[in-house]
């Protein structure tokens, strides 16, 4: 697909064929993730799998935080494309800096903070191999920053075919590496390094994609401080988002006795499995949604209603299926040690739908330049989840109830968006 094709879509953010390619990429990403979490318990014990899931959670929590880069770059590139002749002075061309120089600077800063602060959290989160795993996380963070920025540029230019290849390649490359390492030497640290190395898939894709290589020359035509501030706001939202979407095992670990956590692999896998059918496709289409919301600012919450109804319908059907079929499926996929009660699976499915709604409302806030509102909603949901996890409840009940925390964030976003002014400043 060429730049001309990407720019030709004046009325539609994404054409049917391109939507299909993004859909296929989301399916490939979901399938790869499912296969990883299906494969790892076959080469690790239940306790070691719980340790791996903690790293998996930390890895994707970091990727989620860095997703703020992608979110802001999508908004910036899409807005720039909507007004190609606009300049700050009307006639004078604005000064620019290379976008990816700024991205590398942000990535290096994040990696440095990660390493410097690891003495405070490394062992508690990552277990006995924490020193090695922290270095793996830092390297993965730098690699994924490039992936996120490339995805943002491609999305903003509406090059959805190239975007789809990038997304599918990242998850597929991770799966291949995990399978190879698991079959040759299935250790927690080795599998963790293989999972992290998947973030380098963009380097392989760039060899064969001129559009991807051209993205590296994207200029940044706004002050670096303003861009960094907006990335910071977007990253606060994505950090809170990631702490709920993929970081829950970490929250659960730091609020749960060690012996209980090491026996919790079935619950953690159940959370991943009940979320993936909604959250993986939504995560991929989030780029499409943000670009769409930027192009159609005047539609407001009306654009969300049919999507919200569809998610609710999927949640009802999914919760019923999870209650009656879920326990049998868990045992079939992972063995008798991974049985989970029906009510837990149904509750987790409903919680996944609430999280999907929060993801959509938060994305709309960012698209409409309401970064602070998005951050407040996500942070509030995260805080409520953590507070519930600290309550003296049964471990399983505590997990399910805490995952309903995103209802608070949805409420905050919805109220703010319903009061949206014509030119929001937040």
Protein Blocks (a to p, Z undefined) as FASTA:
>chain_A
ZZklmmmmmkbmbdfklmmmmmmmmmmmmmmmmmmmmmmmmmccfklmmmmmmmmmmmmm
mmmmmmmmmmmmmmmmmmmmmmmmbcfkomaccddddfklmmmmmmmmmmmmmmmmmmmm
mmmmnommlmmmmmmmmmmmmmmmmmmmmmmmmmmnopaklmmmmmmmmmmmmmmmmmmm
mmmoccfklmmmmmmmmmmmmmmmmmmmmklmmmmmpccfbdfklmmmmmmmmmmmmmmm
mmmmmmmmmmmmmmccfklmmmmmmmmmmmmmmmmmmmmmmmmmmmmmmmmmmmmmmnmm
mlmmmmmmmmmmmmmmmmmmmmmmmmmmmmmmnojklgccfklmmmmmmmmmmmmmmmmm
mmmmmmnopmmlmmmmmmmmmmmmmmmmmpccdfklmmmmmmmmmmmmmmmmmmmmmmpc
fbdcZZ
